[in-house]
Amino acid sequence: MELLAAVMALKSLVNKSRGDQALNEDEEEEANIEQLENVLEMLQTRIDAPQMMNVSFSAFLKLKSDVSSHLAEADPLVADGPWSADVLYRHLQFLQGFVPCTNEAAARMWINAFFYRMACMVPSGSGKVLSVEQGFTAVTPSDPSLHIVSGSIAWTAILTSPAKADRFVHKKVRLADLQTDNSALLVSVEAKGPDLVLAEYVPQAICEMHACARTVLKSTIRGVLTDGHTWIFLILTLNGSGGTYFQSPEIHVYRHAPLRQKDSTSRQSPSSL
């Protein structure tokens, strides 16, 4: 997700350079600015890649009408476990008062906690694996005019059979190993950079989910874009040469204010959307 931050920084530099150039004409400086603009155009094209891959926004996700019953079923599964709602709440309170929110490493402490909680909500008899920093190879769309996409997924939560989960835990897991597998996936893309606006990272997240889906040969893939404190859930469905995606509104866990409601940290889950 460094791409969007780089584009924003480059735009600021180009605008500043254009302003300086207007006051002091210099042919060499003009050539440098044009080179910067060419780079900016190339990077901007990558950000606009969802449209270029014929992937379009469909609708906003909403909470299911029966979300309360789903949560009531899930809570007993973790009530006495290592990541109950109360444990998660106290853990986040601890992070809020102890870990400054200054970089990606700090954000990952928050993100990890939610994935641990989610893993404990899985019913018995199912296997689960949390794989970190999954890379995927370049994927070339069938349409030669579309972009080749590659990159990495920060987290991949896999729900599969206990036997397959055990195999994945004890060997290096690759996304390609999930081809022709009916395992459920939730991929997480981490947004990076100071003072970021999370929604602006959605296009790049969709691109990375698109490449991930093609790698594992799945027509539908679920994901979440987060900086640890704000979460946007995404569902991407591919259909032939293109696809559509659904996006949730931003869900804020904490933003420069104390945690007040326990339910705000314990009552949201991907299955609720």
CYANA upper distance limits for C-alpha pairs under 8 A (distance plus 0.5 A):
  1 MET  CA      5 ALA  CA      8.00
  1 MET  CA    189 VAL  CA      8.24
  1 MET  CA    190 GLU  CA      7.20
  1 MET  CA    191 ALA  CA      5.81
  1 MET  CA    192 LYS  CA      6.38
  1 MET  CA    201 TYR  CA      7.54
  1 MET  CA    204 GLN  CA      7.45
  1 MET  CA    205 ALA  CA      8.08
  2 GLU  CA      6 ALA  CA      6.68
  2 GLU  CA    191 ALA  CA      8.14
  2 GLU  CA    192 LYS  CA      6.60
  2 GLU  CA    193 GLY  CA      7.65
  3 LEU  CA      7 VAL  CA      6.76
  3 LEU  CA     43 LEU  CA      7.98
  3 LEU  CA     47 ILE  CA      8.26
  4 LEU  CA      8 MET  CA      6.71
  4 LEU  CA     47 ILE  CA      7.67
  4 LEU  CA    200 GLU  CA      8.24
  4 LEU  CA    201 TYR  CA      7.14
  4 LEU  CA    204 GLN  CA      8.31
  5 ALA  CA      9 ALA  CA      6.68
  5 ALA  CA    192 LYS  CA      8.21
  5 ALA  CA    193 GLY  CA      6.85
  5 ALA  CA    196 LEU  CA      8.47
  6 ALA  CA     10 LEU  CA      6.52
  7 VAL  CA     11 LYS  CA      6.58
  7 VAL  CA     40 LEU  CA      6.94
  7 VAL  CA     43 LEU  CA      7.03
  7 VAL  CA     44 GLN  CA      7.31
  8 MET  CA     12 SER  CA      6.90
  9 ALA  CA     13 LEU  CA      6.80
 10 LEU  CA     14 VAL  CA      6.62
 10 LEU  CA     36 LEU  CA      8.09
 10 LEU  CA     40 LEU  CA      7.09
 11 LYS  CA     15 ASN  CA      6.63
 11 LYS  CA     40 LEU  CA      7.64
 12 SER  CA     16 LYS  CA      6.61
 13 LEU  CA     17 SER  CA      6.50
 14 VAL  CA     18 ARG  CA      6.53
 14 VAL  CA     33 ILE  CA      7.03
 14 VAL  CA     36 LEU  CA      7.28
 14 VAL  CA     37 GLU  CA      7.43
 15 ASN  CA     19 GLY  CA      6.76
 16 LYS  CA     20 ASP  CA      6.77
 17 SER  CA     21 GLN  CA      6.47
 17 SER  CA     33 ILE  CA      7.35
 18 ARG  CA     22 ALA  CA      6.72
 18 ARG  CA     33 ILE  CA      7.91
 19 GLY  CA     23 LEU  CA      7.40
 20 ASP  CA     24 ASN  CA      6.85
 21 GLN  CA     25 GLU  CA      5.89
 21 GLN  CA     26 ASP  CA      7.39
 21 GLN  CA     29 GLU  CA      7.79
 21 GLN  CA     30 GLU  CA      7.74
 25 GLU  CA     29 GLU  CA      8.43
 25 GLU  CA     30 GLU  CA      8.37
 26 ASP  CA     30 GLU  CA      6.66
 27 GLU  CA     31 ALA  CA      6.83
 28 GLU  CA     32 ASN  CA      6.94
 29 GLU  CA     33 ILE  CA      6.73
 30 GLU  CA     34 GLU  CA      6.75
 31 ALA  CA     35 GLN  CA      6.85
 32 ASN  CA     36 LEU  CA      6.86
 33 ILE  CA     37 GLU  CA      6.69
 34 GLU  CA     38 ASN  CA      6.73
 35 GLN  CA     39 VAL  CA      6.90
 36 LEU  CA     40 LEU  CA      6.60
 37 GLU  CA     41 GLU  CA      6.58
 38 ASN  CA     42 MET  CA      6.83
 39 VAL  CA     43 LEU  CA      6.78
 40 LEU  CA     44 GLN  CA      6.48
 41 GLU  CA     45 THR  CA      6.69
 42 MET  CA     46 ARG  CA      7.28
 43 LEU  CA     47 ILE  CA      7.12
 44 GLN  CA     48 ASP  CA      6.79
 45 THR  CA     49 ALA  CA      6.71
 46 ARG  CA    147 HIS  CA      8.15
 46 ARG  CA    204 GLN  CA      8.31
 47 ILE  CA    203 PRO  CA      6.58
 47 ILE  CA    204 GLN  CA      6.17
 48 ASP  CA     52 MET  CA      7.27
 48 ASP  CA    203 PRO  CA      7.23
 48 ASP  CA    204 GLN  CA      8.48
 49 ALA  CA     53 MET  CA      6.51
 49 ALA  CA    146 LEU  CA      8.38
 49 ALA  CA    147 HIS  CA      7.42
 49 ALA  CA    203 PRO  CA      7.78
 49 ALA  CA    204 GLN  CA      8.14
 49 ALA  CA    207 CYS  CA      7.22
 50 PRO  CA     54 ASN  CA      6.85
 50 PRO  CA     55 VAL  CA      5.46
 50 PRO  CA     56 SER  CA      7.26
 50 PRO  CA    203 PRO  CA      6.67
 50 PRO  CA    204 GLN  CA      8.33
 50 PRO  CA    206 ILE  CA      7.24
 50 PRO  CA    207 CYS  CA      6.53
 51 GLN  CA     55 VAL  CA      5.84
 51 GLN  CA     56 SER  CA      6.66
 52 MET  CA    146 LEU  CA      6.40
 52 MET  CA    147 HIS  CA      7.94
 53 MET  CA    141 PRO  CA      8.33
 53 MET  CA    146 LEU  CA      6.24
 53 MET  CA    147 HIS  CA      7.76
 53 MET  CA    241 SER  CA      8.30
 53 MET  CA    242 GLY  CA      6.66
 54 ASN  CA    241 SER  CA      7.55
 54 ASN  CA    242 GLY  CA      4.99
 54 ASN  CA    243 GLY  CA      6.85
 55 VAL  CA    242 GLY  CA      5.76
 55 VAL  CA    243 GLY  CA      5.04
 55 VAL  CA    244 THR  CA      5.68
 55 VAL  CA    245 TYR  CA      7.74
 56 SER  CA    243 GLY  CA      7.05
 56 SER  CA    244 THR  CA      5.35
 56 SER  CA    245 TYR  CA      6.88
 57 PHE  CA    244 THR  CA      6.14
 57 PHE  CA    245 TYR  CA      5.61
 57 PHE  CA    246 PHE  CA      6.80
 57 PHE  CA    247 GLN  CA      8.35
 58 SER  CA    244 THR  CA      6.24
 58 SER  CA    245 TYR  CA      6.09
 58 SER  CA    246 PHE  CA      6.04
 59 ALA  CA    245 TYR  CA      7.98
 59 ALA  CA    246 PHE  CA      5.69
 59 ALA  CA    247 GLN  CA      7.14
 60 PHE  CA    246 PHE  CA      6.05
 60 PHE  CA    247 GLN  CA      5.36
 60 PHE  CA    248 SER  CA      5.73
 60 PHE  CA    249 PRO  CA      7.42
 61 LEU  CA    233 PHE  CA      8.48
 61 LEU  CA    246 PHE  CA      6.53
 61 LEU  CA    247 GLN  CA      5.99
 61 LEU  CA    248 SER  CA      5.02
 61 LEU  CA    249 PRO  CA      7.84
 61 LEU  CA    273 LEU  CA      6.84
 62 LYS  CA    248 SER  CA      7.27
 62 LYS  CA    273 LEU  CA      6.38
 63 LEU  CA     67 VAL  CA      7.25
 63 LEU  CA    272 SER  CA      6.18
 63 LEU  CA    273 LEU  CA      5.28
 64 LYS  CA    272 SER  CA      6.43
 64 LYS  CA    273 LEU  CA      6.44
 66 ASP  CA     70 HIS  CA      7.16
 67 VAL  CA     71 LEU  CA      6.72
 67 VAL  CA    272 SER  CA      6.11
 68 SER  CA     72 ALA  CA      6.60
 69 SER  CA     73 GLU  CA      6.79
 70 HIS  CA     74 ALA  CA      6.80
 70 HIS  CA    272 SER  CA      8.06
 71 LEU  CA     75 ASP  CA      6.52
 71 LEU  CA    267 ARG  CA      7.67
 72 ALA  CA     76 PRO  CA      7.87
 73 GLU  CA     77 LEU  CA      8.07
 74 ALA  CA     78 VAL  CA      7.77
 74 ALA  CA    121 MET  CA      6.24
 74 ALA  CA    122 VAL  CA      8.36
 74 ALA  CA    123 PRO  CA      8.48
 75 ASP  CA     79 ALA  CA      6.43
 75 ASP  CA     84 SER  CA      8.23
 75 ASP  CA     85 ALA  CA      8.28
 75 ASP  CA    121 MET  CA      7.82
 76 PRO  CA     80 ASP  CA      8.30
 77 LEU  CA     81 GLY  CA      8.20
 77 LEU  CA    120 CYS  CA      7.67
 77 LEU  CA    121 MET  CA      6.35
 77 LEU  CA    122 VAL  CA      8.12
 77 LEU  CA    123 PRO  CA      7.40
 78 VAL  CA     82 PRO  CA      7.92
 78 VAL  CA     83 TRP  CA      6.89
 78 VAL  CA     84 SER  CA      5.47
 78 VAL  CA     85 ALA  CA      8.23
 78 VAL  CA    120 CYS  CA      6.36
 78 VAL  CA    121 MET  CA      6.53
 79 ALA  CA     83 TRP  CA      8.44
 79 ALA  CA     84 SER  CA      5.53
 79 ALA  CA     85 ALA  CA      7.77
 80 ASP  CA     84 SER  CA      7.04
 81 GLY  CA    120 CYS  CA      7.90
 82 PRO  CA     87 VAL  CA      7.75
 82 PRO  CA    120 CYS  CA      8.42
 83 TRP  CA     87 VAL  CA      5.99
 83 TRP  CA     88 LEU  CA      6.44
 83 TRP  CA    116 TYR  CA      7.30
 83 TRP  CA    117 ARG  CA      5.67
 83 TRP  CA    120 CYS  CA      7.03
 84 SER  CA     88 LEU  CA      6.73
 84 SER  CA    117 ARG  CA      7.55
 85 ALA  CA     89 TYR  CA      6.65
 85 ALA  CA    117 ARG  CA      8.40
 85 ALA  CA    262 LYS  CA      8.37
 85 ALA  CA    265 THR  CA      8.35
 85 ALA  CA    266 SER  CA      5.70
 86 ASP  CA     90 ARG  CA      6.69
 86 ASP  CA    262 LYS  CA      8.15
 86 ASP  CA    266 SER  CA      8.47
 87 VAL  CA     91 HIS  CA      6.46
 88 LEU  CA     92 LEU  CA      6.67
 88 LEU  CA    113 ALA  CA      7.45
 88 LEU  CA    114 PHE  CA      8.19
 88 LEU  CA    117 ARG  CA      7.53
 88 LEU  CA    265 THR  CA      7.93
 88 LEU  CA    266 SER  CA      7.57
 89 TYR  CA     93 GLN  CA      6.73
 89 TYR  CA    262 LYS  CA      6.53
 89 TYR  CA    265 THR  CA      6.78
 89 TYR  CA    266 SER  CA      7.51
 90 ARG  CA     94 PHE  CA      6.67
 91 HIS  CA     95 LEU  CA      6.85
 91 HIS  CA    113 ALA  CA      8.34
 92 LEU  CA     96 GLN  CA      6.52
 92 LEU  CA    110 TRP  CA      7.54
 92 LEU  CA    113 ALA  CA      8.43
 93 GLN  CA     97 GLY  CA      6.95
 93 GLN  CA    259 LEU  CA      7.20
 94 PHE  CA     98 PHE  CA      6.48
 95 LEU  CA     99 VAL  CA      5.69
 95 LEU  CA    109 MET  CA      8.35
 95 LEU  CA    110 TRP  CA      7.96
 96 GLN  CA    100 PRO  CA      8.01
 96 GLN  CA    258 PRO  CA      8.14
 99 VAL  CA    106 ALA  CA      7.10
100 PRO  CA    106 ALA  CA      7.46
101 CYS  CA    106 ALA  CA      6.37
101 CYS  CA    107 ALA  CA      7.18
102 THR  CA    106 ALA  CA      7.20
102 THR  CA    194 PRO  CA      8.09
103 ASN  CA    107 ALA  CA      7.03
103 ASN  CA    192 LYS  CA      8.24
103 ASN  CA    193 GLY  CA      7.89
103 ASN  CA    194 PRO  CA      8.04
104 GLU  CA    108 ARG  CA      6.74
104 GLU  CA    192 LYS  CA      6.68
104 GLU  CA    193 GLY  CA      8.23
104 GLU  CA    227 ASP  CA      8.21
105 ALA  CA    109 MET  CA      7.42
106 ALA  CA    110 TRP  CA      7.73
107 ALA  CA    111 ILE  CA      6.89
107 ALA  CA    227 ASP  CA      6.45
107 ALA  CA    228 GLY  CA      5.34
107 ALA  CA    229 HIS  CA      8.11
108 ARG  CA    112 ASN  CA      6.32
108 ARG  CA    227 ASP  CA      8.43
108 ARG  CA    228 GLY  CA      6.96
109 MET  CA    113 ALA  CA      7.05
109 MET  CA    228 GLY  CA      8.31
110 TRP  CA    114 PHE  CA      7.40
110 TRP  CA    228 GLY  CA      5.68
110 TRP  CA    229 HIS  CA      7.82
111 ILE  CA    115 PHE  CA      7.08
111 ILE  CA    226 THR  CA      8.38
111 ILE  CA    227 ASP  CA      8.25
111 ILE  CA    228 GLY  CA      5.44
112 ASN  CA    116 TYR  CA      6.71
113 ALA  CA    117 ARG  CA      6.77
114 PHE  CA    118 MET  CA      6.61
115 PHE  CA    119 ALA  CA      6.61
115 PHE  CA    130 LEU  CA      8.33
115 PHE  CA    157 ALA  CA      8.39
116 TYR  CA    120 CYS  CA      6.98
117 ARG  CA    121 MET  CA      7.11
118 MET  CA    122 VAL  CA      7.53
118 MET  CA    269 SER  CA      7.71
119 ALA  CA    128 LYS  CA      7.25
122 VAL  CA    126 SER  CA      7.37
122 VAL  CA    128 LYS  CA      8.21
125 GLY  CA    161 SER  CA      8.17
125 GLY  CA    162 PRO  CA      7.41
126 SER  CA    159 LEU  CA      7.41
126 SER  CA    160 THR  CA      6.72
126 SER  CA    161 SER  CA      5.96
126 SER  CA    162 PRO  CA      6.17
127 GLY  CA    159 LEU  CA      6.30
127 GLY  CA    160 THR  CA      5.60
127 GLY  CA    161 SER  CA      5.42
127 GLY  CA    162 PRO  CA      4.50
127 GLY  CA    163 ALA  CA      7.88
127 GLY  CA    164 LYS  CA      7.87
127 GLY  CA    165 ALA  CA      5.60
127 GLY  CA    166 ASP  CA      8.09
128 LYS  CA    157 ALA  CA      7.67
128 LYS  CA    158 ILE  CA      5.98
128 LYS  CA    159 LEU  CA      5.12
128 LYS  CA    160 THR  CA      6.64
128 LYS  CA    161 SER  CA      8.36
128 LYS  CA    162 PRO  CA      7.90
128 LYS  CA    165 ALA  CA      6.26
129 VAL  CA    156 THR  CA      8.47
129 VAL  CA    157 ALA  CA      6.32
129 VAL  CA    158 ILE  CA      5.57
129 VAL  CA    159 LEU  CA      7.23
129 VAL  CA    165 ALA  CA      6.48
129 VAL  CA    168 PHE  CA      7.72
129 VAL  CA    169 VAL  CA      7.18
130 LEU  CA    155 TRP  CA      7.31
130 LEU  CA    156 THR  CA      6.26
130 LEU  CA    157 ALA  CA      5.09
130 LEU  CA    158 ILE  CA      6.85
131 SER  CA    155 TRP  CA      6.25
131 SER  CA    156 THR  CA      5.56
131 SER  CA    157 ALA  CA      6.90
131 SER  CA    158 ILE  CA      8.35
131 SER  CA    173 VAL  CA      7.72
132 VAL  CA    153 ILE  CA      8.21
132 VAL  CA    154 ALA  CA      6.14
132 VAL  CA    155 TRP  CA      5.09
132 VAL  CA    156 THR  CA      6.88
133 GLU  CA    152 SER  CA      6.84
133 GLU  CA    153 ILE  CA      6.14
133 GLU  CA    154 ALA  CA      4.92
133 GLU  CA    155 TRP  CA      6.40
133 GLU  CA    156 THR  CA      8.43
134 GLN  CA    152 SER  CA      5.94
134 GLN  CA    153 ILE  CA      5.55
134 GLN  CA    154 ALA  CA      6.80
134 GLN  CA    155 TRP  CA      7.36
134 GLN  CA    156 THR  CA      7.56
134 GLN  CA    174 ARG  CA      7.47
134 GLN  CA    175 LEU  CA      7.59
135 GLY  CA    151 GLY  CA      6.49
135 GLY  CA    152 SER  CA      4.64
135 GLY  CA    153 ILE  CA      6.75
135 GLY  CA    174 ARG  CA      8.33
135 GLY  CA    175 LEU  CA      8.31
136 PHE  CA    150 SER  CA      6.55
136 PHE  CA    151 GLY  CA      6.44
136 PHE  CA    152 SER  CA      6.45
136 PHE  CA    153 ILE  CA      8.45
136 PHE  CA    175 LEU  CA      7.42
136 PHE  CA    211 ALA  CA      8.02
136 PHE  CA    212 CYS  CA      7.17
136 PHE  CA    215 THR  CA      7.60
137 THR  CA    150 SER  CA      6.03
137 THR  CA    151 GLY  CA      7.71
137 THR  CA    215 THR  CA      8.26
138 ALA  CA    148 ILE  CA      6.68
138 ALA  CA    149 VAL  CA      5.90
138 ALA  CA    150 SER  CA      4.82
138 ALA  CA    151 GLY  CA      8.14
138 ALA  CA    211 ALA  CA      8.12
139 VAL  CA    148 ILE  CA      6.07
139 VAL  CA    149 VAL  CA      5.98
139 VAL  CA    150 SER  CA      6.88
139 VAL  CA    211 ALA  CA      6.47
139 VAL  CA    214 ARG  CA      7.71
139 VAL  CA    215 THR  CA      7.78
140 THR  CA    144 PRO  CA      8.41
140 THR  CA    146 LEU  CA      8.44
140 THR  CA    147 HIS  CA      7.54
140 THR  CA    148 ILE  CA      5.26
140 THR  CA    149 VAL  CA      7.46
141 PRO  CA    146 LEU  CA      6.71
141 PRO  CA    147 HIS  CA      7.53
141 PRO  CA    148 ILE  CA      7.19
142 SER  CA    146 LEU  CA      8.48
142 SER  CA    241 SER  CA      7.96
143 ASP  CA    241 SER  CA      8.22
149 VAL  CA    207 CYS  CA      7.54
149 VAL  CA    208 GLU  CA      7.64
149 VAL  CA    211 ALA  CA      6.56
150 SER  CA    208 GLU  CA      7.50
150 SER  CA    211 ALA  CA      7.02
151 GLY  CA    208 GLU  CA      7.11
152 SER  CA    208 GLU  CA      7.79
153 ILE  CA    187 VAL  CA      7.12
153 ILE  CA    188 SER  CA      6.75
153 ILE  CA    189 VAL  CA      6.08
153 ILE  CA    190 GLU  CA      8.39
153 ILE  CA    208 GLU  CA      7.85
154 ALA  CA    187 VAL  CA      8.12
154 ALA  CA    188 SER  CA      6.29
154 ALA  CA    189 VAL  CA      5.99
154 ALA  CA    190 GLU  CA      6.64
155 TRP  CA    187 VAL  CA      6.18
155 TRP  CA    188 SER  CA      5.47
155 TRP  CA    189 VAL  CA      7.57
156 THR  CA    185 LEU  CA      7.24
156 THR  CA    186 LEU  CA      6.33
156 THR  CA    187 VAL  CA      4.97
156 THR  CA    188 SER  CA      6.86
157 ALA  CA    185 LEU  CA      6.21
157 ALA  CA    186 LEU  CA      5.58
157 ALA  CA    187 VAL  CA      6.74
158 ILE  CA    183 SER  CA      7.09
158 ILE  CA    184 ALA  CA      6.29
158 ILE  CA    185 LEU  CA      5.38
158 ILE  CA    186 LEU  CA      7.21
159 LEU  CA    165 ALA  CA      8.26
159 LEU  CA    183 SER  CA      6.14
159 LEU  CA    184 ALA  CA      5.55
159 LEU  CA    185 LEU  CA      7.00
160 THR  CA    164 LYS  CA      6.94
160 THR  CA    165 ALA  CA      6.68
160 THR  CA    182 ASN  CA      8.11
160 THR  CA    183 SER  CA      5.23
160 THR  CA    184 ALA  CA      7.10
161 SER  CA    165 ALA  CA      6.61
161 SER  CA    183 SER  CA      8.34
162 PRO  CA    166 ASP  CA      6.57
163 ALA  CA    167 ARG  CA      6.86
164 LYS  CA    168 PHE  CA      6.67
165 ALA  CA    169 VAL  CA      6.63
166 ASP  CA    170 HIS  CA      6.83
167 ARG  CA    171 LYS  CA      6.85
168 PHE  CA    172 LYS  CA      7.18
168 PHE  CA    173 VAL  CA      6.00
169 VAL  CA    173 VAL  CA      8.03
173 VAL  CA    177 ASP  CA      7.43
174 ARG  CA    178 LEU  CA      8.00
175 LEU  CA    179 GLN  CA      8.13
175 LEU  CA    212 CYS  CA      8.02
175 LEU  CA    215 THR  CA      7.24
175 LEU  CA    216 VAL  CA      6.50
176 ALA  CA    215 THR  CA      6.40
176 ALA  CA    216 VAL  CA      5.92
177 ASP  CA    216 VAL  CA      8.04
178 LEU  CA    182 ASN  CA      8.44
178 LEU  CA    183 SER  CA      7.81
178 LEU  CA    216 VAL  CA      6.08
179 GLN  CA    215 THR  CA      7.98
179 GLN  CA    216 VAL  CA      5.04
179 GLN  CA    217 LEU  CA      6.16
179 GLN  CA    218 LYS  CA      8.28
180 THR  CA    216 VAL  CA      8.01
180 THR  CA    217 LEU  CA      7.44
185 LEU  CA    221 ILE  CA      7.20
185 LEU  CA    222 ARG  CA      7.12
186 LEU  CA    221 ILE  CA      7.60
186 LEU  CA    222 ARG  CA      5.60
186 LEU  CA    223 GLY  CA      5.65
186 LEU  CA    224 VAL  CA      8.03
187 VAL  CA    209 MET  CA      8.11
187 VAL  CA    221 ILE  CA      8.41
187 VAL  CA    222 ARG  CA      6.92
187 VAL  CA    223 GLY  CA      5.04
187 VAL  CA    224 VAL  CA      6.97
188 SER  CA    223 GLY  CA      5.91
188 SER  CA    224 VAL  CA      5.31
188 SER  CA    225 LEU  CA      6.42
188 SER  CA    226 THR  CA      7.96
189 VAL  CA    205 ALA  CA      6.76
189 VAL  CA    223 GLY  CA      7.93
189 VAL  CA    224 VAL  CA      6.77
189 VAL  CA    225 LEU  CA      5.45
189 VAL  CA    226 THR  CA      7.15
190 GLU  CA    225 LEU  CA      6.48
190 GLU  CA    226 THR  CA      5.93
190 GLU  CA    227 ASP  CA      6.43
191 ALA  CA    196 LEU  CA      8.47
191 ALA  CA    198 LEU  CA      7.46
191 ALA  CA    201 TYR  CA      7.38
191 ALA  CA    225 LEU  CA      7.26
191 ALA  CA    226 THR  CA      6.37
191 ALA  CA    227 ASP  CA      5.76
192 LYS  CA    196 LEU  CA      7.95
192 LYS  CA    227 ASP  CA      7.41
197 VAL  CA    201 TYR  CA      8.00
198 LEU  CA    202 VAL  CA      7.82
198 LEU  CA    225 LEU  CA      8.22
198 LEU  CA    226 THR  CA      7.73
198 LEU  CA    227 ASP  CA      8.04
198 LEU  CA    230 THR  CA      7.98
198 LEU  CA    232 ILE  CA      8.47
199 ALA  CA    232 ILE  CA      8.26
199 ALA  CA    250 GLU  CA      8.34
201 TYR  CA    205 ALA  CA      6.79
201 TYR  CA    225 LEU  CA      8.43
202 VAL  CA    206 ILE  CA      6.61
202 VAL  CA    225 LEU  CA      7.73
203 PRO  CA    207 CYS  CA      6.86
204 GLN  CA    208 GLU  CA      6.87
205 ALA  CA    209 MET  CA      6.66
205 ALA  CA    225 LEU  CA      7.35
206 ILE  CA    210 HIS  CA      6.45
206 ILE  CA    236 LEU  CA      7.88
206 ILE  CA    245 TYR  CA      8.40
207 CYS  CA    211 ALA  CA      6.86
208 GLU  CA    212 CYS  CA      6.65
209 MET  CA    213 ALA  CA      6.51
209 MET  CA    221 ILE  CA      7.67
209 MET  CA    223 GLY  CA      7.71
209 MET  CA    236 LEU  CA      7.86
210 HIS  CA    214 ARG  CA      6.81
210 HIS  CA    236 LEU  CA      7.88
211 ALA  CA    215 THR  CA      6.65
212 CYS  CA    216 VAL  CA      6.89
213 ALA  CA    217 LEU  CA      6.32
213 ALA  CA    218 LYS  CA      5.66
213 ALA  CA    219 SER  CA      7.14
213 ALA  CA    220 THR  CA      7.57
213 ALA  CA    221 ILE  CA      6.64
214 ARG  CA    218 LYS  CA      6.92
214 ARG  CA    219 SER  CA      8.32
219 SER  CA    237 THR  CA      6.10
219 SER  CA    238 LEU  CA      5.45
219 SER  CA    239 ASN  CA      7.51
220 THR  CA    235 ILE  CA      7.66
220 THR  CA    236 LEU  CA      6.14
220 THR  CA    237 THR  CA      4.87
220 THR  CA    238 LEU  CA      6.82
221 ILE  CA    235 ILE  CA      6.44
221 ILE  CA    236 LEU  CA      5.90
221 ILE  CA    237 THR  CA      7.13
222 ARG  CA    233 PHE  CA      8.19
222 ARG  CA    234 LEU  CA      6.34
222 ARG  CA    235 ILE  CA      5.01
222 ARG  CA    236 LEU  CA      6.84
223 GLY  CA    233 PHE  CA      6.45
223 GLY  CA    234 LEU  CA      5.52
223 GLY  CA    235 ILE  CA      6.70
224 VAL  CA    231 TRP  CA      7.17
224 VAL  CA    232 ILE  CA      6.07
224 VAL  CA    233 PHE  CA      4.81
224 VAL  CA    234 LEU  CA      6.13
225 LEU  CA    231 TRP  CA      6.35
225 LEU  CA    232 ILE  CA      5.64
225 LEU  CA    233 PHE  CA      6.88
225 LEU  CA    234 LEU  CA      8.06
226 THR  CA    230 THR  CA      6.14
226 THR  CA    231 TRP  CA      5.08
226 THR  CA    232 ILE  CA      6.87
227 ASP  CA    231 TRP  CA      7.62
229 HIS  CA    252 HIS  CA      6.45
229 HIS  CA    253 VAL  CA      5.60
229 HIS  CA    254 TYR  CA      5.78
229 HIS  CA    255 ARG  CA      7.15
230 THR  CA    250 GLU  CA      6.80
230 THR  CA    251 ILE  CA      6.02
230 THR  CA    252 HIS  CA      5.01
230 THR  CA    253 VAL  CA      6.59
230 THR  CA    254 TYR  CA      7.81
230 THR  CA    255 ARG  CA      8.48
231 TRP  CA    250 GLU  CA      6.15
231 TRP  CA    251 ILE  CA      5.55
231 TRP  CA    252 HIS  CA      7.01
231 TRP  CA    253 VAL  CA      8.50
232 ILE  CA    247 GLN  CA      7.33
232 ILE  CA    248 SER  CA      6.04
232 ILE  CA    249 PRO  CA      6.78
232 ILE  CA    250 GLU  CA      5.62
232 ILE  CA    251 ILE  CA      6.95
233 PHE  CA    247 GLN  CA      6.33
233 PHE  CA    248 SER  CA      5.68
233 PHE  CA    249 PRO  CA      8.40
233 PHE  CA    270 PRO  CA      7.94
233 PHE  CA    273 LEU  CA      8.50
234 LEU  CA    245 TYR  CA      7.31
234 LEU  CA    246 PHE  CA      6.07
234 LEU  CA    247 GLN  CA      5.17
234 LEU  CA    248 SER  CA      7.01
235 ILE  CA    245 TYR  CA      5.91
235 ILE  CA    246 PHE  CA      5.59
235 ILE  CA    247 GLN  CA      7.20
236 LEU  CA    243 GLY  CA      7.71
236 LEU  CA    244 THR  CA      6.47
236 LEU  CA    245 TYR  CA      4.79
236 LEU  CA    246 PHE  CA      7.05
237 THR  CA    243 GLY  CA      5.99
237 THR  CA    244 THR  CA      5.99
237 THR  CA    245 TYR  CA      6.61
238 LEU  CA    242 GLY  CA      6.39
238 LEU  CA    243 GLY  CA      4.59
238 LEU  CA    244 THR  CA      7.09
239 ASN  CA    243 GLY  CA      5.61
248 SER  CA    273 LEU  CA      8.45
253 VAL  CA    259 LEU  CA      8.34
253 VAL  CA    264 SER  CA      7.00
253 VAL  CA    265 THR  CA      6.74
254 TYR  CA    258 PRO  CA      7.69
254 TYR  CA    259 LEU  CA      7.01
261 GLN  CA    265 THR  CA      7.98
262 LYS  CA    266 SER  CA      6.90
263 ASP  CA    267 ARG  CA      5.69
264 SER  CA    268 GLN  CA      7.70
268 GLN  CA    272 SER  CA      7.22
269 SER  CA    273 LEU  CA      8.00
